[in-house]
Amino acid sequence: MKTDYLQILKEELLPALGCTEPIALAYGAAECRRLLGEEPVRIAARCSGNIIKNVKGVVVPNCGGMKGIDTAVVAGALYGDSSKGLEVLSSVTSDKAAELCKDVKRIKVEVSLLETEAKLHFIISMEGKEHSASVEIIHQHLNVVKSVKDGDVVFFKAFEEKEMNTELADRSGMNIADIISFAENAPLEELEEIIAPQIRCNKAISKEGLENPYGAEVGRVLMKAGNGCLYDKMAAAAAAGSDARMSGCSMPVIINSGSGNQGMTVSLPVIVYAEEMGFSHEKLVRALVLSNLSAIHQKTRIGRLSAYCGAVSAAAGAAAAISWLDNGSIEQIDDTIVNTLATVSGMICDGAKPSCAGKIAAAVNAALLAHDMAMSGHSYRSGDGIVKDDVEKTVSGVGQIASDGMSETDSVILSVMLGC
């Protein structure tokens, strides 16, 4: 079966306002409130460990600087618009945000750990004065699989905790060689429609992060320390977008593999490089197709959420695109990805928070070194640790480590974060 790369891009490159895990909770709460038909007096949020981990330390956008699951679900329930998907909180005004602090205290929110094999899984339940309702979401941030009102199931579709839903385009045939061919030969107008919003939105939030103090200001520190160095500009651009996004900036991001940080990491270094080096707009679009699909390919085996930092996959994709822009051969592009994975695959994900910007900068810098090595004819070889004898086997091996090998790591990270 031929891989539908265009459909995969359409499924993955979506706009999102804020970190996707609290936004998914807000979406689920907005859907549950719509079903309930009245203001809730009590809300319960049963969440998988990875949801709890990724919501704990990040500011929810348009919520007056507030953090946490209770903030996300109350904001979604009272002020969210689920028809806007991952931009569910985009219409929350400053007046409503000012009231949210009182709302969170007024509406009782119970948060508990959901025992599940799925990394991305949560159930939002609500009680009003007259009715009750619940909404269950699993595997993808907007994937509602069950809705219940007053004890009656009003919507259901079959799902398994272990296996992702099969509604998405088949990714089993993805490989780097085919991705390169698709990026080089697909009709430009079809690619432009998908990629143009990523260039526009991600550049805008990066600019916001570079011009204003957000979080730990990783991007601004890099720009100041780099003294105009191109590689520092590339890392700073991605880090600054994360600085802003993790600290509640209300500007949307085009995501990759369910993550805004990965969407910025896979795109902004490529955009900065192409613009600084004077590549044509068509070259930039095709390079971004390559970078996005390379990252998606890596994440397919890893999964949406894990103990493995997705900035590594995204940075490897970005560096592969830069090697392509520099007329690298397929072998050099492959080596760029392998070199990156051999260097920084051990970076853990300890939730969404300001230090994500630092991890992005580290991953981008490692990937750029990997690019320089590959273009100079240097690469790690089979037997060097986790490196296998080709890029596909290496990508598969890293996926196995991240999804299977780091499952216990995930639990320990959550325990440390929660002080257990």
C-alpha positions in Angstrom: 0.0 0.0 0.0 1.4 3.3 -1.1 2.0 5.8 1.8 -0.2 8.9 1.5 2.3 11.5 2.7 0.1 14.4 1.8 -2.7 13.1 4.0 -0.2 12.5 6.9 0.9 16.1 6.7 -2.8 17.3 6.8 -3.4 15.1 9.8 -0.4 16.2 11.8 0.3 19.9 10.9 -2.6 21.4 12.9 -3.0 24.8 14.6 -2.9 24.8 18.4 -3.2 27.5 21.0 -1.0 26.6 24.0 0.5 23.3 25.1 -1.5 20.5 23.6 -2.2 18.5 26.7 -3.9 21.2 28.8 -5.7 22.3 25.6 -6.9 18.7 25.0 -8.3 18.8 28.6 -10.0 22.1 27.8 -11.4 20.7 24.6 -12.7 17.6 26.4 -14.3 19.8 29.1 -15.9 22.1 26.5 -17.3 19.0 24.7 -18.6 17.6 28.1 -20.2 21.0 29.0 -21.9 21.1 25.6 -23.3 17.6 26.2 -24.3 18.5 29.8 -26.3 21.5 28.7 -25.8 23.5 31.9 -23.1 24.9 34.1 -21.3 22.2 36.0 -21.1 22.3 39.8 -18.6 19.5 40.0 -16.0 18.2 37.5 -13.8 15.1 37.7 -10.7 14.7 35.5 -9.2 11.2 35.4 -5.9 11.4 33.5 -3.1 9.2 32.4 0.3 9.9 33.9 1.6 11.6 30.8 -1.3 14.0 30.8 -0.7 14.9 34.4 3.0 15.3 33.7 2.5 17.6 30.7 0.0 19.8 32.4 1.6 20.3 35.8 4.1 23.0 34.9 2.8 24.9 31.9 0.7 28.1 31.8 -2.7 27.6 30.1 -3.2 30.4 27.5 -5.8 33.1 28.0 -6.1 32.1 31.6 -4.4 35.0 33.4 -1.1 33.1 33.9 -2.7 30.2 35.8 -1.5 26.6 35.5 -2.9 23.1 36.1 -5.6 20.6 35.2 -8.2 22.4 37.2 -7.5 25.6 35.3 -7.7 23.9 31.9 -10.9 22.0 32.6 -12.8 24.9 34.2 -11.7 27.3 31.4 -12.8 24.8 28.8 -16.1 24.1 30.6 -17.1 27.7 31.1 -15.5 29.6 28.3 -14.2 27.1 25.7 -15.5 26.5 22.2 -14.9 22.9 21.2 -15.7 23.7 17.5 -12.3 25.3 17.4 -10.4 22.1 18.2 -7.0 22.8 19.7 -7.8 26.5 19.6 -10.6 25.9 22.0 -9.6 28.7 24.3 -8.9 31.3 21.6 -12.1 33.2 22.3 -11.5 33.6 26.1 -11.4 37.4 26.8 -9.4 39.2 29.4 -12.6 39.8 31.4 -13.3 36.0 31.4 -9.7 35.2 32.3 -10.0 37.6 35.3 -13.0 35.7 36.6 -11.3 32.3 36.1 -9.5 32.4 39.5 -12.9 32.7 41.2 -14.4 30.0 39.0 -11.7 27.5 39.8 -12.4 28.0 43.5 -16.1 27.9 43.0 -16.4 24.7 40.9 -15.1 21.6 42.6 -12.5 19.8 40.5 -11.3 16.3 41.4 -8.2 15.1 39.7 -7.1 11.5 39.8 -4.8 9.1 38.0 -6.4 7.0 35.3 -5.1 3.4 35.2 -4.6 2.8 31.5 -2.0 1.4 29.1 -2.4 4.4 26.9 -0.1 7.4 27.3 -2.7 9.9 26.1 -5.9 9.1 27.8 -8.4 11.0 30.0 -12.0 11.1 31.0 -13.8 14.3 31.9 -17.0 13.9 34.0 -19.4 16.7 35.1 -22.4 17.1 37.3 -24.9 19.9 37.0 -28.0 20.6 39.0 -30.1 18.6 36.6 -27.8 16.4 34.5 -24.5 14.5 34.4 -22.2 13.9 31.4 -18.8 12.5 30.6 -16.4 12.5 27.6 -13.5 10.1 27.0 -10.5 10.9 24.8 -7.6 8.6 23.9 -4.4 8.4 21.8 -4.9 11.7 19.9 -5.7 15.0 21.5 -9.2 15.4 20.0 -10.1 11.8 19.6 -13.4 11.4 21.5 -14.3 7.7 21.8 -17.1 7.8 24.3 -19.8 10.3 25.4 -22.3 9.7 28.1 -25.3 11.8 29.3 -27.4 11.0 32.3 -26.0 7.4 32.2 -26.9 6.8 28.6 -24.1 6.3 26.0 -24.8 8.8 23.2 -21.6 8.2 21.2 -19.1 5.4 21.2 -16.4 4.0 18.8 -14.3 1.0 19.6 -10.8 1.5 20.8 -7.9 -0.3 22.5 -5.7 1.1 25.2 -2.5 -0.5 23.7 -3.1 0.3 20.1 -3.6 3.6 18.3 -6.8 4.1 16.4 -6.6 3.2 12.7 -8.5 6.3 11.5 -5.2 8.0 10.6 -3.4 7.4 7.3 -1.2 4.3 7.4 2.3 5.2 8.5 3.8 1.7 8.4 5.4 2.2 5.0 7.2 5.5 5.8 10.9 5.7 5.1 13.4 8.4 4.7 14.2 7.6 1.0 10.5 7.9 0.0 10.1 11.0 2.2 12.9 12.7 0.3 11.4 11.7 -3.1 7.9 13.0 -2.0 9.4 16.3 -0.8 11.2 16.8 -4.1 8.4 15.9 -6.5 5.0 16.5 -4.9 3.1 19.4 -6.6 4.1 22.7 -4.9 0.6 24.1 -4.7 -0.5 21.1 -2.6 2.4 21.4 -0.2 2.2 25.2 0.0 -1.4 25.0 1.4 -0.2 22.9 4.3 3.2 24.4 4.9 2.4 28.2 4.6 0.6 28.4 7.9 3.5 26.7 9.7 5.9 29.3 8.3 3.6 32.2 9.2 2.4 31.1 12.7 5.7 29.6 14.0 7.7 32.6 12.8 5.3 34.9 14.6 5.5 33.2 18.0 9.3 32.9 17.7 9.5 36.7 17.1 7.3 37.3 20.1 9.6 35.1 22.3 12.7 36.9 21.1 11.3 40.4 21.6 9.6 39.8 25.0 10.6 38.2 28.3 8.9 34.8 28.6 9.9 31.9 30.9 13.6 31.4 31.3 14.3 33.5 28.1 16.4 30.7 26.6 16.0 32.1 23.1 17.0 35.6 24.1 20.0 34.4 26.0 21.1 32.4 23.0 20.8 35.4 20.7 22.8 37.6 23.0 25.5 35.0 23.5 25.7 34.0 19.9 26.9 37.3 18.5 25.1 36.7 15.2 26.2 33.1 14.7 23.8 31.4 12.3 23.6 28.2 14.2 22.8 30.1 17.4 20.1 32.0 15.6 18.6 28.8 14.4 18.5 27.3 17.9 17.3 30.5 19.4 14.4 30.8 17.0 13.0 27.5 18.1 13.8 28.0 21.8 12.1 31.4 21.8 8.9 30.0 20.4 8.9 27.5 23.3 9.7 30.2 25.8 6.6 32.1 24.8 4.3 29.0 24.4 5.2 27.4 27.7 4.5 30.7 29.5 1.0 31.2 28.2 1.5 33.2 25.0 -1.9 33.3 23.2 -0.5 33.0 19.7 -1.1 29.7 17.8 1.5 27.2 16.7 1.4 24.7 13.9 2.2 21.4 15.7 3.9 18.2 14.6 3.1 14.8 16.1 0.7 16.4 18.5 3.2 18.8 19.9 3.8 22.5 19.4 7.3 22.4 20.7 8.1 19.7 18.1 6.3 21.8 15.5 8.6 24.7 16.2 11.7 22.6 16.5 11.1 20.9 13.2 10.4 24.1 11.3 12.1 27.3 12.7 15.8 26.2 12.3 15.0 25.3 8.7 13.2 28.6 8.1 16.0 30.7 9.6 18.6 28.8 7.6 16.8 29.0 4.3 16.2 32.8 4.8 19.7 33.5 5.9 21.2 31.5 3.0 18.9 32.9 0.4 17.1 29.8 -0.7 13.9 30.2 -2.7 10.5 29.9 -1.2 9.9 26.6 -3.0 13.1 25.2 -1.6 12.0 26.2 1.9 8.5 24.6 1.5 10.0 21.3 0.2 12.6 21.3 3.0 9.9 21.7 5.6 8.0 18.8 4.0 11.1 16.7 4.5 11.7 17.9 8.0 8.1 17.4 9.2 7.7 13.9 7.6 11.1 12.8 9.0 10.0 13.7 12.5 6.6 12.1 12.1 8.3 8.9 10.8 10.4 8.8 14.0 7.5 9.5 16.3 5.3 6.9 14.8 7.1 4.1 16.7 7.6 6.3 19.8 4.0 7.5 20.2 2.5 10.8 21.0 3.6 10.9 24.6 6.5 9.1 26.3 9.5 9.6 28.6 11.6 10.4 25.4 11.9 14.1 24.6 10.3 14.7 21.2 12.6 17.6 20.5 15.2 15.1 19.5 13.1 13.6 16.7 12.1 17.1 15.6 15.7 18.4 15.6 16.8 15.4 13.6 14.2 16.1 11.0 15.2 19.8 10.8 18.8 18.9 10.4 18.0 16.4 7.7 16.2 19.1 5.8 19.2 21.4 6.1 21.4 18.7 4.7 19.0 18.4 1.8 19.2 22.2 1.3 22.9 21.9 1.1 22.7 19.3 -1.7 23.5 16.4 0.6 23.1 13.0 -0.8 20.5 10.5 0.5 23.4 8.9 2.5 24.4 12.2 4.0 20.8 12.9 5.0 20.5 9.5 6.5 23.8 10.0 8.4 22.5 13.4 9.7 19.5 11.6 11.4 21.6 8.8 12.7 24.3 11.1 14.1 21.6 13.1 15.9 19.9 10.0 17.4 23.3 8.5 18.4 24.1 11.7 20.4 21.0 12.9 22.2 18.5 10.1 22.3 18.8 9.9 26.0 17.0 13.2 26.7 14.0 12.6 29.0 10.6 14.3 28.8 9.6 15.6 32.3 6.6 17.5 31.2 5.8 20.8 29.5 7.4 23.7 31.2 10.0 26.5 30.6 13.0 24.2 30.5 11.6 22.7 27.2 13.2 25.6 25.5 16.6 24.6 26.8 16.1 21.0 25.6 15.1 22.3 22.2 18.2 24.4 22.0 20.4 21.4 23.0 18.7 19.1 20.5 19.0 21.6 17.7 22.7 22.2 18.4 23.3 18.4 18.5 21.5 18.0 15.2 23.5 20.8 13.6 26.7 19.1 14.7 25.3 15.9 13.2 24.7 17.7 9.9 28.2 19.1 9.8 29.6 15.7 10.5 27.5 14.1 7.8 28.4 16.7 5.2 32.1 16.2 6.0 31.8 12.5 5.5 31.8 11.5 9.1 29.2 9.4 10.8 28.6 6.9 13.5 28.6 3.3 12.3 26.7 0.1 13.0 27.7 -1.2 16.4 28.3 2.3 17.9 25.9 1.9 20.7 22.3 2.0 19.4 23.4 2.7 15.8 22.3 0.0 13.3 23.5 -0.6 9.8 21.0 1.8 8.2 18.8 4.7 9.1 15.5 2.8 9.2 16.9 0.2 11.6 18.3 2.9 13.8 15.0 4.8 13.8 13.1 1.6 14.7 15.6 0.8 17.5 15.2 4.3 19.0 11.5 3.9 18.8 11.7 0.6 20.7 13.9 2.1 23.4 11.5 5.1 23.8 8.2 3.2 23.8 9.1 -0.1 25.4 12.3 0.5 27.3 11.4 3.8 28.9 8.0 2.9 30.1 9.3 2.4 33.7 11.3 5.6 33.3 8.0 7.4 32.6 6.6 6.2 35.9 9.6 7.2 37.9 9.7 10.6 36.3 6.1 11.2 37.3 6.8 10.0 40.8 9.7 12.4 41.2 7.7 15.3 39.7 4.8 14.7 42.1 7.0 14.1 45.1 5.9 10.5 45.6 
